[in-house]
Amino acid sequence: MDLETVKSKLHAMNFRLTQEREWVLRVFMESGEMFTAMQLYDRVKEQYNKVGLTTVYRLFEVLTKLRLVTPFLIDGEIYYTFCSGGHHHHFVCLDCHRVKNIYGCEMDTRDFSEIGKIEYHRMDLFGHCENCQGSVPSC
C-alpha cells in the first residue's frame, strides 16, 4: 500500500494529517521495520526535530484502528509493524524482531456459522528466524 492510499484512509476517518504526522508515517512506512513508539520517535527525530512522542503514539493508535498497523507484545514492550493490506498472518522473531508475513489461511474456508459471524481473525507465530537460530542456546 502506498503513502497516498494510507493518507486517504486517514482523511476518511477525519484524522488530521499534520506535517509532523506525515513525517512519522513516511519514516515508518519507508523503513520496513518493526518499532516501539520510542524507537520510531528516535528515528524520526534524526531527520525532523519538531516531532513529539505523543504524535507517534497517536498515529499508531489510528493506524491500528484501521488495521494498517499490527501491534505485538514482546518482552513487555509493544512493537508495531506496518501491514500493507491483504489478509495474512505473522511470524515474529523473538531475537531480531523481524516480521515475516504468512499468506494463505485455512480459516477462510471454515464455516463458523454455528458460533457467530466472524469479522476478522489474527494469528501470530513467535520463534527464532533462520538467521537467529544459531544464537539461541539449546535446552
C-alpha atoms as an extended CHARMM CRD file, in Angstrom:
* protein
*
       139  EXT
         1         1  MET       CA              0.0000000000        0.0000000000        0.0000000000  PROA      1               0.0000000000
         2         2  ASP       CA              1.3830000000        3.3870000000       -0.9180000000  PROA      2               0.0000000000
         3         3  LEU       CA              1.5000000000        6.5810000000        1.1230000000  PROA      3               0.0000000000
         4         4  GLU       CA             -1.3340000000        8.2860000000       -0.7870000000  PROA      4               0.0000000000
         5         5  THR       CA             -3.7060000000        5.3760000000       -0.1120000000  PROA      5               0.0000000000
         6         6  VAL       CA             -2.8930000000        5.4720000000        3.6040000000  PROA      6               0.0000000000
         7         7  LYS       CA             -3.3720000000        9.2370000000        3.6590000000  PROA      7               0.0000000000
         8         8  SER       CA             -6.8000000000        8.9210000000        2.0490000000  PROA      8               0.0000000000
         9         9  LYS       CA             -7.8250000000        6.2850000000        4.6170000000  PROA      9               0.0000000000
        10        10  LEU       CA             -6.7200000000        8.6160000000        7.4060000000  PROA      10              0.0000000000
        11        11  HSD       CA             -8.6610000000       11.5100000000        5.8900000000  PROA      11              0.0000000000
        12        12  ALA       CA            -11.7490000000        9.2800000000        5.6230000000  PROA      12              0.0000000000
        13        13  MET       CA            -11.5520000000        8.8370000000        9.4240000000  PROA      13              0.0000000000
        14        14  ASN       CA            -11.3230000000       12.6230000000        9.8420000000  PROA      14              0.0000000000
        15        15  PHE       CA             -7.7620000000       12.2530000000       11.1160000000  PROA      15              0.0000000000
        16        16  ARG       CA             -5.9040000000       15.4920000000       10.5720000000  PROA      16              0.0000000000
        17        17  LEU       CA             -2.6070000000       14.6050000000        8.9350000000  PROA      17              0.0000000000
        18        18  THR       CA             -0.2880000000       17.3750000000       10.0720000000  PROA      18              0.0000000000
        19        19  GLN       CA              3.1860000000       17.7780000000        8.5950000000  PROA      19              0.0000000000
        20        20  GLU       CA              4.6850000000       16.1440000000       11.7060000000  PROA      20              0.0000000000
        21        21  ARG       CA              2.3440000000       13.1460000000       11.4860000000  PROA      21              0.0000000000
        22        22  GLU       CA              3.1370000000       12.7320000000        7.8070000000  PROA      22              0.0000000000
        23        23  TRP       CA              6.8710000000       12.7160000000        8.5780000000  PROA      23              0.0000000000
        24        24  VAL       CA              6.3480000000        9.9500000000       11.1340000000  PROA      24              0.0000000000
        25        25  LEU       CA              4.1890000000        7.9930000000        8.6920000000  PROA      25              0.0000000000
        26        26  ARG       CA              6.7750000000        8.3110000000        5.9020000000  PROA      26              0.0000000000
        27        27  VAL       CA              9.6730000000        7.1640000000        8.0720000000  PROA      27              0.0000000000
        28        28  PHE       CA              7.6260000000        4.2480000000        9.4030000000  PROA      28              0.0000000000
        29        29  MET       CA              6.3800000000        3.0610000000        6.0150000000  PROA      29              0.0000000000
        30        30  GLU       CA              9.6850000000        3.5140000000        4.2040000000  PROA      30              0.0000000000
        31        31  SER       CA             11.7540000000        1.7270000000        6.8490000000  PROA      31              0.0000000000
        32        32  GLY       CA             10.0320000000       -1.6410000000        6.5490000000  PROA      32              0.0000000000
        33        33  GLU       CA             10.9880000000       -2.2870000000       10.1760000000  PROA      33              0.0000000000
        34        34  MET       CA              9.1300000000       -3.0340000000       13.3850000000  PROA      34              0.0000000000
        35        35  PHE       CA              9.4010000000       -0.3230000000       16.0610000000  PROA      35              0.0000000000
        36        36  THR       CA              8.3550000000        0.5580000000       19.5600000000  PROA      36              0.0000000000
        37        37  ALA       CA              6.9290000000        4.0750000000       19.7750000000  PROA      37              0.0000000000
        38        38  MET       CA             10.1770000000        5.3070000000       21.3300000000  PROA      38              0.0000000000
        39        39  GLN       CA             12.3270000000        3.6660000000       18.6470000000  PROA      39              0.0000000000
        40        40  LEU       CA             10.3010000000        5.2890000000       15.8650000000  PROA      40              0.0000000000
        41        41  TYR       CA             10.3640000000        8.6120000000       17.6960000000  PROA      41              0.0000000000
        42        42  ASP       CA             14.1780000000        8.4260000000       17.9330000000  PROA      42              0.0000000000
        43        43  ARG       CA             14.4280000000        7.5340000000       14.2230000000  PROA      43              0.0000000000
        44        44  VAL       CA             12.1420000000       10.4040000000       13.1830000000  PROA      44              0.0000000000
        45        45  LYS       CA             13.9950000000       12.8960000000       15.4190000000  PROA      45              0.0000000000
        46        46  GLU       CA             17.1840000000       12.2130000000       13.4120000000  PROA      46              0.0000000000
        47        47  GLN       CA             15.5460000000       13.9520000000       10.4320000000  PROA      47              0.0000000000
        48        48  TYR       CA             12.6650000000       16.0150000000       11.8410000000  PROA      48              0.0000000000
        49        49  ASN       CA             13.2820000000       17.5620000000       15.2430000000  PROA      49              0.0000000000
        50        50  LYS       CA              9.7910000000       19.1070000000       15.6270000000  PROA      50              0.0000000000
        51        51  VAL       CA              8.0260000000       15.7610000000       16.1920000000  PROA      51              0.0000000000
        52        52  GLY       CA              6.7980000000       14.8460000000       19.6740000000  PROA      52              0.0000000000
        53        53  LEU       CA              6.4460000000       11.3730000000       21.1530000000  PROA      53              0.0000000000
        54        54  THR       CA              2.6890000000       11.9080000000       21.5210000000  PROA      54              0.0000000000
        55        55  THR       CA              2.4840000000       12.2850000000       17.7350000000  PROA      55              0.0000000000
        56        56  VAL       CA              3.9510000000        8.8060000000       17.2890000000  PROA      56              0.0000000000
        57        57  TYR       CA              1.5660000000        7.2390000000       19.8060000000  PROA      57              0.0000000000
        58        58  ARG       CA             -1.4770000000        8.9450000000       18.2730000000  PROA      58              0.0000000000
        59        59  LEU       CA             -0.5220000000        7.8340000000       14.7610000000  PROA      59              0.0000000000
        60        60  PHE       CA             -0.0140000000        4.2280000000       15.9290000000  PROA      60              0.0000000000
        61        61  GLU       CA             -3.4200000000        4.3210000000       17.6260000000  PROA      61              0.0000000000
        62        62  VAL       CA             -5.2330000000        5.4320000000       14.4850000000  PROA      62              0.0000000000
        63        63  LEU       CA             -3.2950000000        3.1120000000       12.1550000000  PROA      63              0.0000000000
        64        64  THR       CA             -4.0960000000        0.1900000000       14.4670000000  PROA      64              0.0000000000
        65        65  LYS       CA             -7.8250000000        1.0190000000       14.3040000000  PROA      65              0.0000000000
        66        66  LEU       CA             -7.5660000000        0.9890000000       10.5010000000  PROA      66              0.0000000000
        67        67  ARG       CA             -5.7390000000       -2.3730000000       10.6990000000  PROA      67              0.0000000000
        68        68  LEU       CA             -2.7930000000       -0.8750000000        8.8160000000  PROA      68              0.0000000000
        69        69  VAL       CA             -0.5220000000       -1.4920000000       11.7890000000  PROA      69              0.0000000000
        70        70  THR       CA             -0.2420000000       -4.6310000000       13.8850000000  PROA      70              0.0000000000
        71        71  PRO       CA              0.9920000000       -4.3720000000       17.4830000000  PROA      71              0.0000000000
        72        72  PHE       CA              2.9930000000       -7.1960000000       19.0930000000  PROA      72              0.0000000000
        73        73  LEU       CA              3.7980000000       -7.5730000000       22.7770000000  PROA      73              0.0000000000
        74        74  ILE       CA              7.3750000000       -8.8540000000       23.0210000000  PROA      74              0.0000000000
        75        75  ASP       CA              9.2920000000       -8.9570000000       26.2990000000  PROA      75              0.0000000000
        76        76  GLY       CA              6.9310000000       -6.4440000000       27.8730000000  PROA      76              0.0000000000
        77        77  GLU       CA              7.1970000000       -3.8760000000       25.0740000000  PROA      77              0.0000000000
        78        78  ILE       CA              4.7390000000       -3.1500000000       22.2810000000  PROA      78              0.0000000000
        79        79  TYR       CA              6.2370000000       -3.2280000000       18.8040000000  PROA      79              0.0000000000
        80        80  TYR       CA              4.3510000000       -2.0800000000       15.7070000000  PROA      80              0.0000000000
        81        81  THR       CA              4.7090000000       -3.2460000000       12.1430000000  PROA      81              0.0000000000
        82        82  PHE       CA              3.0730000000       -1.7790000000        9.0600000000  PROA      82              0.0000000000
        83        83  CYS       CA              0.7300000000       -4.1650000000        7.2440000000  PROA      83              0.0000000000
        84        84  SER       CA              0.2970000000       -3.2470000000        3.6260000000  PROA      84              0.0000000000
        85        85  GLY       CA             -3.0330000000       -4.9510000000        3.1310000000  PROA      85              0.0000000000
        86        86  GLY       CA             -4.4330000000       -8.2940000000        2.2080000000  PROA      86              0.0000000000
        87        87  HSD       CA             -5.2280000000      -10.9910000000        4.7280000000  PROA      87              0.0000000000
        88        88  HSD       CA             -2.1200000000      -12.5240000000        6.2510000000  PROA      88              0.0000000000
        89        89  HSD       CA             -0.5930000000      -13.7570000000        9.4880000000  PROA      89              0.0000000000
        90        90  HSD       CA              2.8140000000      -13.0670000000       11.0270000000  PROA      90              0.0000000000
        91        91  PHE       CA              5.9410000000      -14.8480000000       12.1620000000  PROA      91              0.0000000000
        92        92  VAL       CA              7.8970000000      -12.6830000000       14.6220000000  PROA      92              0.0000000000
        93        93  CYS       CA             11.4960000000      -13.4520000000       15.5310000000  PROA      93              0.0000000000
        94        94  LEU       CA             11.9750000000      -13.0640000000       19.2810000000  PROA      94              0.0000000000
        95        95  ASP       CA             15.6450000000      -12.1950000000       18.7890000000  PROA      95              0.0000000000
        96        96  CYS       CA             15.9360000000       -9.7390000000       15.8950000000  PROA      96              0.0000000000
        97        97  HSD       CA             12.2200000000       -8.7230000000       15.8700000000  PROA      97              0.0000000000
        98        98  ARG       CA             11.8960000000       -9.1770000000       12.1380000000  PROA      98              0.0000000000
        99        99  VAL       CA              8.3790000000       -9.9010000000       10.9380000000  PROA      99              0.0000000000
       100       100  LYS       CA              7.5900000000      -12.2410000000        8.0630000000  PROA      100             0.0000000000
       101       101  ASN       CA              4.1270000000      -12.2020000000        6.5440000000  PROA      101             0.0000000000
       102       102  ILE       CA              2.4030000000      -15.5550000000        6.0110000000  PROA      102             0.0000000000
       103       103  TYR       CA             -0.2030000000      -15.5940000000        3.2520000000  PROA      103             0.0000000000
       104       104  GLY       CA             -2.8520000000      -18.2290000000        2.7250000000  PROA      104             0.0000000000
       105       105  CYS       CA             -5.2070000000      -19.1800000000        5.5120000000  PROA      105             0.0000000000
       106       106  GLU       CA             -7.2750000000      -22.3040000000        6.1120000000  PROA      106             0.0000000000
       107       107  MET       CA             -9.5360000000      -20.3540000000        8.4730000000  PROA      107             0.0000000000
       108       108  ASP       CA            -11.0230000000      -18.5260000000        5.4820000000  PROA      108             0.0000000000
       109       109  THR       CA            -12.6320000000      -21.7450000000        4.2150000000  PROA      109             0.0000000000
       110       110  ARG       CA            -14.1390000000      -22.9120000000        7.5300000000  PROA      110             0.0000000000
       111       111  ASP       CA            -17.7920000000      -22.4500000000        8.4250000000  PROA      111             0.0000000000
       112       112  PHE       CA            -18.2430000000      -20.7510000000       11.7980000000  PROA      112             0.0000000000
       113       113  SER       CA            -21.9720000000      -20.0590000000       11.4490000000  PROA      113             0.0000000000
       114       114  GLU       CA            -22.7290000000      -22.2280000000       14.4960000000  PROA      114             0.0000000000
       115       115  ILE       CA            -20.8740000000      -19.8020000000       16.7870000000  PROA      115             0.0000000000
       116       116  GLY       CA            -21.4840000000      -16.4780000000       15.0650000000  PROA      116             0.0000000000
       117       117  LYS       CA            -20.3500000000      -14.1680000000       12.2790000000  PROA      117             0.0000000000
       118       118  ILE       CA            -16.5900000000      -13.7260000000       12.2350000000  PROA      118             0.0000000000
       119       119  GLU       CA            -15.4730000000      -10.2440000000       11.1160000000  PROA      119             0.0000000000
       120       120  TYR       CA            -11.7380000000      -10.9360000000       11.1300000000  PROA      120             0.0000000000
       121       121  HSD       CA             -9.1260000000      -13.0330000000       12.8880000000  PROA      121             0.0000000000
       122       122  ARG       CA             -5.4530000000      -12.8320000000       13.6640000000  PROA      122             0.0000000000
       123       123  MET       CA             -2.7340000000      -15.4160000000       14.1860000000  PROA      123             0.0000000000
       124       124  ASP       CA              0.8180000000      -14.5760000000       15.1440000000  PROA      124             0.0000000000
       125       125  LEU       CA              3.6430000000      -17.0660000000       15.4680000000  PROA      125             0.0000000000
       126       126  PHE       CA              6.6590000000      -16.2740000000       17.6430000000  PROA      126             0.0000000000
       127       127  GLY       CA             10.0040000000      -18.0410000000       17.4330000000  PROA      127             0.0000000000
       128       128  HSD       CA             13.5350000000      -17.7240000000       16.0970000000  PROA      128             0.0000000000
       129       129  CYS       CA             14.1930000000      -16.9670000000       12.4210000000  PROA      129             0.0000000000
       130       130  GLU       CA             16.7390000000      -18.8790000000       10.3690000000  PROA      130             0.0000000000
       131       131  ASN       CA             19.3810000000      -16.1710000000       10.9230000000  PROA      131             0.0000000000
       132       132  CYS       CA             18.9740000000      -16.1860000000       14.7070000000  PROA      132             0.0000000000
       133       133  GLN       CA             18.5800000000      -19.9440000000       15.3550000000  PROA      133             0.0000000000
       134       134  GLY       CA             22.3160000000      -20.4470000000       15.7560000000  PROA      134             0.0000000000
       135       135  SER       CA             22.4780000000      -17.8440000000       18.5330000000  PROA      135             0.0000000000
       136       136  VAL       CA             19.7170000000      -19.4570000000       20.6240000000  PROA      136             0.0000000000
       137       137  PRO       CA             21.0510000000      -21.6460000000       23.4590000000  PROA      137             0.0000000000
       138       138  SER       CA             19.6600000000      -25.1780000000       23.3650000000  PROA      138             0.0000000000
       139       139  CYS       CA             17.7450000000      -26.5790000000       26.3540000000  PROA      139             0.0000000000
